[in-house]
Amino acid sequence: MIVAPLECNNPSGEHLLIDTQHYELHFETNARVSIIQRNGTITELRNYMIRDADWTDVDPYERIAYSTHNGYIGVCAKTTETRA
């Protein structure tokens, strides 16, 4: 799980939340990207499905990159799956 403030140096403001859930049967991990509002409610933004046949779980710190620079939110999810 990743929790990061949306505004630099404002820990009491809104936060970006990225949490992951692994589905062993399908060799997939779902990464849910949300915003935690100041009042504690969660606004879901997007879900990313990361498919890797050789991983048991996705470490969000190694496989998911994010930025909250200049008021924009950017998220990238890396997969190592190769297709023949």
MMTF fields as JSON, N, C-alpha, C and O atoms, coordinates in Angstrom:
{
  "mmtfVersion": "1.0.0",
  "mmtfProducer": "UNKNOWN",
  "numBonds": 335,
  "numAtoms": 336,
  "numGroups": 84,
  "numChains": 1,
  "numModels": 1,
  "chainsPerModel": [1],
  "groupsPerChain": [84],
  "chainIdList": ["A"],
  "bondAtomList": [4, 2, 8, 6, 12, 10, 16, 14, 20, 18, 24, 22, 28, 26, 32, 30, 36, 34, 40, 38, 44, 42, 48, 46, 52, 50, 56, 54, 60, 58, 64, 62, 68, 66, 72, 70, 76, 74, 80, 78, 84, 82, 88, 86, 92, 90, 96, 94, 100, 98, 104, 102, 108, 106, 112, 110, 116, 114, 120, 118, 124, 122, 128, 126, 132, 130, 136, 134, 140, 138, 144, 142, 148, 146, 152, 150, 156, 154, 160, 158, 164, 162, 168, 166, 172, 170, 176, 174, 180, 178, 184, 182, 188, 186, 192, 190, 196, 194, 200, 198, 204, 202, 208, 206, 212, 210, 216, 214, 220, 218, 224, 222, 228, 226, 232, 230, 236, 234, 240, 238, 244, 242, 248, 246, 252, 250, 256, 254, 260, 258, 264, 262, 268, 266, 272, 270, 276, 274, 280, 278, 284, 282, 288, 286, 292, 290, 296, 294, 300, 298, 304, 302, 308, 306, 312, 310, 316, 314, 320, 318, 324, 322, 328, 326, 332, 330],
  "bondOrderList": [1, 1, 1, 1, 1, 1, 1, 1, 1, 1, 1, 1, 1, 1, 1, 1, 1, 1, 1, 1, 1, 1, 1, 1, 1, 1, 1, 1, 1, 1, 1, 1, 1, 1, 1, 1, 1, 1, 1, 1, 1, 1, 1, 1, 1, 1, 1, 1, 1, 1, 1, 1, 1, 1, 1, 1, 1, 1, 1, 1, 1, 1, 1, 1, 1, 1, 1, 1, 1, 1, 1, 1, 1, 1, 1, 1, 1, 1, 1, 1, 1, 1, 1],
  "groupList": [{"groupName": "MET", "atomNameList": ["N", "CA", "C", "O"], "elementList": ["N", "C", "C", "O"], "formalChargeList": [0, 0, 0, 0], "bondAtomList": [1, 0, 2, 1, 3, 2], "bondOrderList": [1, 1, 2], "singleLetterCode": "M", "chemCompType": "L-PEPTIDE LINKING"}, {"groupName": "ILE", "atomNameList": ["N", "CA", "C", "O"], "elementList": ["N", "C", "C", "O"], "formalChargeList": [0, 0, 0, 0], "bondAtomList": [1, 0, 2, 1, 3, 2], "bondOrderList": [1, 1, 2], "singleLetterCode": "I", "chemCompType": "L-PEPTIDE LINKING"}, {"groupName": "VAL", "atomNameList": ["N", "CA", "C", "O"], "elementList": ["N", "C", "C", "O"], "formalChargeList": [0, 0, 0, 0], "bondAtomList": [1, 0, 2, 1, 3, 2], "bondOrderList": [1, 1, 2], "singleLetterCode": "V", "chemCompType": "L-PEPTIDE LINKING"}, {"groupName": "ALA", "atomNameList": ["N", "CA", "C", "O"], "elementList": ["N", "C", "C", "O"], "formalChargeList": [0, 0, 0, 0], "bondAtomList": [1, 0, 2, 1, 3, 2], "bondOrderList": [1, 1, 2], "singleLetterCode": "A", "chemCompType": "L-PEPTIDE LINKING"}, {"groupName": "PRO", "atomNameList": ["N", "CA", "C", "O"], "elementList": ["N", "C", "C", "O"], "formalChargeList": [0, 0, 0, 0], "bondAtomList": [1, 0, 2, 1, 3, 2], "bondOrderList": [1, 1, 2], "singleLetterCode": "P", "chemCompType": "L-PEPTIDE LINKING"}, {"groupName": "LEU", "atomNameList": ["N", "CA", "C", "O"], "elementList": ["N", "C", "C", "O"], "formalChargeList": [0, 0, 0, 0], "bondAtomList": [1, 0, 2, 1, 3, 2], "bondOrderList": [1, 1, 2], "singleLetterCode": "L", "chemCompType": "L-PEPTIDE LINKING"}, {"groupName": "GLU", "atomNameList": ["N", "CA", "C", "O"], "elementList": ["N", "C", "C", "O"], "formalChargeList": [0, 0, 0, 0], "bondAtomList": [1, 0, 2, 1, 3, 2], "bondOrderList": [1, 1, 2], "singleLetterCode": "E", "chemCompType": "L-PEPTIDE LINKING"}, {"groupName": "CYS", "atomNameList": ["N", "CA", "C", "O"], "elementList": ["N", "C", "C", "O"], "formalChargeList": [0, 0, 0, 0], "bondAtomList": [1, 0, 2, 1, 3, 2], "bondOrderList": [1, 1, 2], "singleLetterCode": "C", "chemCompType": "L-PEPTIDE LINKING"}, {"groupName": "ASN", "atomNameList": ["N", "CA", "C", "O"], "elementList": ["N", "C", "C", "O"], "formalChargeList": [0, 0, 0, 0], "bondAtomList": [1, 0, 2, 1, 3, 2], "bondOrderList": [1, 1, 2], "singleLetterCode": "N", "chemCompType": "L-PEPTIDE LINKING"}, {"groupName": "SER", "atomNameList": ["N", "CA", "C", "O"], "elementList": ["N", "C", "C", "O"], "formalChargeList": [0, 0, 0, 0], "bondAtomList": [1, 0, 2, 1, 3, 2], "bondOrderList": [1, 1, 2], "singleLetterCode": "S", "chemCompType": "L-PEPTIDE LINKING"}, {"groupName": "GLY", "atomNameList": ["N", "CA", "C", "O"], "elementList": ["N", "C", "C", "O"], "formalChargeList": [0, 0, 0, 0], "bondAtomList": [1, 0, 2, 1, 3, 2], "bondOrderList": [1, 1, 2], "singleLetterCode": "G", "chemCompType": "PEPTIDE LINKING"}, {"groupName": "HIS", "atomNameList": ["N", "CA", "C", "O"], "elementList": ["N", "C", "C", "O"], "formalChargeList": [0, 0, 0, 0], "bondAtomList": [1, 0, 2, 1, 3, 2], "bondOrderList": [1, 1, 2], "singleLetterCode": "H", "chemCompType": "L-PEPTIDE LINKING"}, {"groupName": "ASP", "atomNameList": ["N", "CA", "C", "O"], "elementList": ["N", "C", "C", "O"], "formalChargeList": [0, 0, 0, 0], "bondAtomList": [1, 0, 2, 1, 3, 2], "bondOrderList": [1, 1, 2], "singleLetterCode": "D", "chemCompType": "L-PEPTIDE LINKING"}, {"groupName": "THR", "atomNameList": ["N", "CA", "C", "O"], "elementList": ["N", "C", "C", "O"], "formalChargeList": [0, 0, 0, 0], "bondAtomList": [1, 0, 2, 1, 3, 2], "bondOrderList": [1, 1, 2], "singleLetterCode": "T", "chemCompType": "L-PEPTIDE LINKING"}, {"groupName": "GLN", "atomNameList": ["N", "CA", "C", "O"], "elementList": ["N", "C", "C", "O"], "formalChargeList": [0, 0, 0, 0], "bondAtomList": [1, 0, 2, 1, 3, 2], "bondOrderList": [1, 1, 2], "singleLetterCode": "Q", "chemCompType": "L-PEPTIDE LINKING"}, {"groupName": "TYR", "atomNameList": ["N", "CA", "C", "O"], "elementList": ["N", "C", "C", "O"], "formalChargeList": [0, 0, 0, 0], "bondAtomList": [1, 0, 2, 1, 3, 2], "bondOrderList": [1, 1, 2], "singleLetterCode": "Y", "chemCompType": "L-PEPTIDE LINKING"}, {"groupName": "PHE", "atomNameList": ["N", "CA", "C", "O"], "elementList": ["N", "C", "C", "O"], "formalChargeList": [0, 0, 0, 0], "bondAtomList": [1, 0, 2, 1, 3, 2], "bondOrderList": [1, 1, 2], "singleLetterCode": "F", "chemCompType": "L-PEPTIDE LINKING"}, {"groupName": "ARG", "atomNameList": ["N", "CA", "C", "O"], "elementList": ["N", "C", "C", "O"], "formalChargeList": [0, 0, 0, 0], "bondAtomList": [1, 0, 2, 1, 3, 2], "bondOrderList": [1, 1, 2], "singleLetterCode": "R", "chemCompType": "L-PEPTIDE LINKING"}, {"groupName": "TRP", "atomNameList": ["N", "CA", "C", "O"], "elementList": ["N", "C", "C", "O"], "formalChargeList": [0, 0, 0, 0], "bondAtomList": [1, 0, 2, 1, 3, 2], "bondOrderList": [1, 1, 2], "singleLetterCode": "W", "chemCompType": "L-PEPTIDE LINKING"}, {"groupName": "LYS", "atomNameList": ["N", "CA", "C", "O"], "elementList": ["N", "C", "C", "O"], "formalChargeList": [0, 0, 0, 0], "bondAtomList": [1, 0, 2, 1, 3, 2], "bondOrderList": [1, 1, 2], "singleLetterCode": "K", "chemCompType": "L-PEPTIDE LINKING"}],
  "groupTypeList": [0, 1, 2, 3, 4, 5, 6, 7, 8, 8, 4, 9, 10, 6, 11, 5, 5, 1, 12, 13, 14, 11, 15, 6, 5, 11, 16, 6, 13, 8, 3, 17, 2, 9, 1, 1, 14, 17, 8, 10, 13, 1, 13, 6, 5, 17, 8, 15, 0, 1, 17, 12, 3, 12, 18, 13, 12, 2, 12, 4, 15, 6, 17, 1, 3, 15, 9, 13, 11, 8, 10, 15, 1, 10, 2, 7, 3, 19, 13, 13, 6, 13, 17, 3],
  "groupIdList": [1, 2, 3, 4, 5, 6, 7, 8, 9, 10, 11, 12, 13, 14, 15, 16, 17, 18, 19, 20, 21, 22, 23, 24, 25, 26, 27, 28, 29, 30, 31, 32, 33, 34, 35, 36, 37, 38, 39, 40, 41, 42, 43, 44, 45, 46, 47, 48, 49, 50, 51, 52, 53, 54, 55, 56, 57, 58, 59, 60, 61, 62, 63, 64, 65, 66, 67, 68, 69, 70, 71, 72, 73, 74, 75, 76, 77, 78, 79, 80, 81, 82, 83, 84],
  "secStructList": [7, 3, 3, 3, 3, 1, 1, 6, 6, 7, 6, 6, 1, 7, 3, 3, 3, 3, 3, 3, 3, 3, 3, 4, 4, 4, 6, 3, 3, 3, 3, 3, 3, 3, 3, 3, 7, 6, 6, 1, 7, 3, 3, 3, 3, 3, 3, 3, 3, 3, 3, 7, 6, 6, 7, 1, 1, 7, 7, 2, 2, 2, 2, 3, 3, 3, 3, 7, 4, 4, 4, 7, 7, 3, 3, 3, 3, 7, 7, 7, 7, 7, 7, 7],
  "xCoordList": [0.846, 0.0, 0.896, 1.894, 0.504, 1.205, 0.206, -0.901, 0.602, -0.196, 0.742, 1.76, 0.387, 1.254, 0.4, -0.662, 0.858, 0.092, 0.034, 1.015, -1.12, -1.259, -0.525, -0.038, -0.439, 0.282, 1.55, 1.518, 2.656, 3.934, 3.879, 3.358, 4.411, 4.468, 3.092, 2.959, 2.065, 0.74, 0.183, -0.694, 0.691, 0.253, -1.201, -1.756, -1.835, -3.232, -4.21, -5.422, -3.699, -4.561, -4.987, -4.91, -5.438, -5.846, -4.624, -3.517, -4.845, -3.753, -4.076, -5.234, -3.035, -3.138, -2.991, -2.092, -3.867, -3.835, -3.701, -4.511, -2.685, -2.524, -2.407, -1.432, -3.415, -3.348, -3.492, -4.112, -2.913, -2.891, -3.551, -3.537, -4.136, -4.719, -4.34, -4.546, -3.778, -3.297, -4.347, -4.999, -4.507, -5.403, -4.544, -4.17, -4.229, -3.32, -3.809, -3.02, -5.097, -5.639, -5.382, -5.169, -5.399, -5.244, -3.878, -3.639, -2.968, -1.64, -1.744, -1.024, -2.65, -2.877, -2.868, -3.169, -2.522, -2.618, -3.368, -3.033, -4.373, -5.138, -4.545, -4.383, -4.228, -3.756, -4.873, -5.224, -5.424, -6.515, -5.933, -5.23, -6.228, -5.736, -6.917, -7.933, -6.778, -7.859, -7.299, -6.088, -8.217, -7.866, -8.577, -9.78, -7.83, -8.425, -8.71, -7.793, -9.999, -10.409, -10.065, -9.78, -10.092, -9.803, -10.757, -10.371, -12.011, -12.989, -12.91, -13.707, -11.96, -11.759, -12.43, -12.163, -13.288, -13.924, -12.918, -11.972, -13.146, -12.244, -12.947, -14.052, -12.293, -12.79, -11.927, -10.745, -12.516, -11.755, -11.549, -12.484, -10.3, -9.97, -9.863, -10.473, -9.079, -8.789, -8.272, -7.691, -8.481, -7.911, -6.98, -7.297, -5.831, -4.883, -4.725, -4.555, -4.778, -4.554, -3.144, -2.813, -2.321, -0.935, -0.847, -1.09, -0.498, -0.463, 0.983, 1.765, 1.32, 2.659, 2.548, 2.101, 2.941, 2.86, 3.922, 3.774, 5.004, 6.11, 6.172, 7.17, 5.147, 5.151, 4.004, 2.931, 4.226, 3.141, 2.44, 1.302, 3.097, 2.486, 3.293, 4.46, 2.688, 3.352, 3.727, 2.872, 5.005, 5.463, 5.182, 5.821, 4.233, 3.866, 5.015, 4.998, 6.01, 7.13, 8.095, 8.85, 8.082, 8.972, 8.276, 8.932, 6.965, 6.275, 5.296, 4.777, 5.037, 4.088, 4.764, 5.296, 4.734, 5.314, 4.191, 3.194, 4.353, 3.313, 3.95, 5.094, 3.184, 3.605, 2.376, 1.293, 2.547, 1.476, 1.964, 1.489, 2.895, 3.541, 2.604, 1.852, 2.646, 1.9, 0.388, -0.288, -0.144, -1.586, -2.145, -3.362, -1.293, -1.723, -1.332, -0.356, -2.102, -1.784, -1.419, -2.191, -0.246, 0.19, 0.551, 1.235, 0.097, 0.376, 0.782, 0.141, 1.855, 2.302, 2.471, 2.959, 2.072, 2.243, 3.08, 2.771, 4.155, 5.086, 4.766, 4.5, 4.792, 4.622, 5.856, 6.535, 6.158, 7.31, 6.866, 7.688, 5.582, 5.05, 5.564, 5.573, 5.987, 6.409, 5.483, 5.096, 5.138, 4.241, 4.991, 5.745, 4.779, 5.461, 4.7, 5.12],
  "yCoordList": [-1.164, 0.0, 1.233, 1.305, 2.202, 3.478, 4.569, 4.62, 5.431, 6.602, 7.803, 7.846, 8.788, 9.951, 11.212, 11.206, 12.303, 13.55, 14.075, 13.993, 14.613, 15.184, 16.509, 16.849, 17.256, 18.52, 18.361, 17.861, 18.786, 18.714, 19.529, 20.644, 18.98, 19.629, 19.946, 20.885, 19.168, 19.362, 18.004, 17.444, 17.473, 16.147, 16.105, 15.016, 17.25, 17.252, 17.36, 17.396, 17.411, 17.528, 16.165, 15.158, 16.153, 14.917, 14.068, 14.584, 12.738, 11.805, 10.877, 10.543, 10.472, 9.45, 8.1, 7.913, 7.16, 5.808, 4.812, 4.812, 3.966, 2.876, 1.597, 1.397, 0.724, -0.554, -1.689, -1.534, -2.83, -3.964, -5.176, -5.362, -6.001, -7.267, -8.313, -8.121, -9.432, -10.48, -11.562, -11.978, -12.015, -13.123, -14.275, -14.307, -15.229, -16.32, -17.175, -17.582, -17.451, -18.35, -17.839, -18.632, -16.519, -15.939, -15.296, -14.707, -15.397, -14.79, -13.295, -12.771, -12.625, -11.203, -10.465, -11.034, -9.201, -8.319, -7.07, -6.449, -6.702, -5.495, -4.352, -4.483, -3.244, -2.044, -1.006, -0.549, -0.642, 0.33, 1.689, 1.818, 2.697, 4.055, 4.912, 4.983, 5.564, 6.358, 7.625, 7.786, 8.52, 9.71, 9.618, 9.363, 9.827, 9.918, 11.398, 12.214, 11.728, 13.112, 13.543, 12.704, 14.834, 15.362, 14.816, 14.656, 14.524, 14.009, 12.491, 11.908, 11.847, 10.408, 9.557, 8.357, 10.122, 9.326, 9.027, 9.782, 7.904, 7.47, 7.609, 7.102, 8.299, 8.445, 7.586, 7.87, 6.531, 5.634, 6.279, 6.816, 6.22, 6.814, 5.781, 5.93, 4.724, 3.768, 2.474, 2.466, 1.37, 0.071, -0.36, -0.215, -0.891, -1.439, -2.92, -3.304, -3.761, -5.185, -5.483, -5.244, -6.008, -6.332, -7.845, -8.559, -8.328, -9.776, -10.255, -9.777, -11.189, -11.775, -13.233, -13.542, -14.115, -15.539, -15.991, -17.039, -15.208, -15.656, -14.933, -15.066, -14.176, -13.455, -13.94, -14.268, -13.986, -14.336, -13.094, -13.175, -11.957, -10.698, -9.555, -9.733, -8.402, -7.226, -6.296, -5.883, -5.971, -5.001, -3.612, -3.21, -2.866, -1.583, -0.583, 0.323, -0.733, 0.204, -0.082, 0.803, -1.305, -1.65, -1.634, -1.428, -1.844, -2.065, -0.963, -0.958, -0.029, 1.042, 2.379, 2.617, 3.243, 4.581, 5.6, 5.411, 6.677, 7.702, 9.08, 9.22, 10.085, 11.47, 12.31, 12.06, 13.302, 14.255, 15.679, 16.635, 15.809, 17.081, 18.031, 17.598, 19.305, 20.379, 20.158, 20.601, 19.483, 19.309, 18.188, 18.022, 17.413, 16.273, 14.982, 14.943, 13.926, 12.608, 11.709, 11.562, 11.112, 10.165, 8.852, 8.834, 7.745, 6.415, 5.503, 5.494, 4.731, 3.724, 2.404, 2.368, 1.324, -0.015, -0.833, -0.92, -1.44, -2.213, -3.687, -4.207, -4.361, -5.803, -6.429, -5.795, -7.662, -8.361, -9.516, -10.326, -9.593, -10.68, -10.578, -9.494, -11.688, -11.728, -12.661, -13.714, -12.276, -13.094, -13.567, -12.812, -14.808, -15.387, -15.089, -15.494],
  "zCoordList": [0.0, 0.0, 0.0, 0.716, -0.83, -0.894, -0.513, -1.048, 0.407, 0.766, 0.703, 1.394, -0.142, -0.319, -0.392, -1.014, 0.246, 0.169, -1.265, -2.004, -1.65, -2.993, -3.113, -4.191, -2.034, -2.03, -1.212, -0.087, -1.779, -1.084, 0.2, 0.21, 1.273, 2.585, 3.172, 3.957, 2.799, 3.365, 3.82, 3.163, 4.945, 5.393, 5.859, 6.001, 6.1, 6.543, 5.373, 5.585, 4.141, 2.96, 2.432, 3.135, 1.184, 0.542, 0.215, 0.06, 0.111, -0.137, -1.302, -1.55, -2.004, -3.031, -2.345, -1.524, -2.676, -2.107, -3.245, -4.172, -3.179, -4.135, -3.323, -2.599, -3.449, -2.741, -3.738, -4.79, -3.396, -4.309, -3.681, -2.464, -4.555, -4.133, -5.165, -6.364, -4.687, -5.585, -5.77, -4.812, -7.013, -7.353, -7.863, -9.035, -6.968, -7.313, -8.461, -9.314, -8.491, -9.501, -10.915, -11.832, -11.097, -12.422, -12.635, -13.689, -11.648, -11.736, -12.048, -12.898, -11.346, -11.56, -10.231, -9.181, -10.298, -9.138, -9.559, -10.568, -8.798, -9.06, -8.227, -7.014, -8.878, -8.184, -8.268, -9.356, -7.123, -7.066, -6.694, -5.692, -7.501, -7.272, -6.833, -7.525, -5.677, -5.103, -4.474, -4.319, -4.115, -3.336, -2.001, -1.943, -0.932, 0.398, 0.643, 0.741, 0.739, 0.952, 2.381, 3.235, 2.633, 3.98, 5.032, 6.19, 4.643, 5.604, 5.768, 6.503, 5.092, 5.241, 4.185, 4.123, 3.351, 2.307, 1.201, 0.976, 0.517, -0.545, -1.89, -2.082, -2.812, -4.172, -5.078, -5.269, -5.639, -6.5, -7.859, -8.453, -8.351, -9.644, -10.751, -11.81, -10.504, -11.573, -10.986, -9.901, -11.704, -11.362, -12.48, -13.66, -12.096, -13.052, -12.756, -11.599, -13.791, -13.621, -14.114, -15.275, -13.212, -13.534, -13.639, -12.666, -14.821, -15.062, -15.14, -15.961, -14.289, -14.262, -13.862, -12.757, -14.73, -14.431, -13.441, -12.814, -13.29, -12.441, -11.097, -10.389, -10.723, -9.45, -8.581, -9.087, -7.286, -6.372, -5.853, -5.39, -5.922, -5.512, -6.106, -6.458, -6.218, -6.779, -5.637, -4.854, -5.548, -4.565, -5.135, -6.108, -4.546, -5.138, -5.197, -6.029, -4.327, -4.346, -5.49, -5.894, -6.016, -7.116, -8.468, -9.49, -8.501, -9.762, -10.143, -11.259, -9.232, -9.519, -9.251, -8.166, -10.254, -10.107, -10.146, -10.843, -9.401, -9.375, -9.247, -8.815, -9.632, -9.475, -9.163, -9.692, -8.304, -8.01, -8.293, -7.681, -9.205, -9.502, -10.25, -11.123, -9.917, -10.589, -10.609, -11.538, -9.602, -9.518, -10.366, -10.434, -11.015, -11.823, -11.119, -10.369, -11.366, -10.824, -11.992, -12.94, -11.922, -12.944, -12.289, -11.266, -12.872, -12.322, -13.468, -14.519, -13.265, -14.221, -13.498, -12.368, -14.138, -13.572, -14.534, -15.722, -14.009, -14.826, -14.73, -13.647, -15.871, -15.888, -16.501, -17.308, -16.132, -16.697, -17.586, -18.015, -17.858, -18.664, -20.092, -20.676, -20.648, -22.045, -22.799, -22.292, -23.985, -24.809, -26.038, -26.653, -26.384, -27.554, -28.819, -29.903]
}
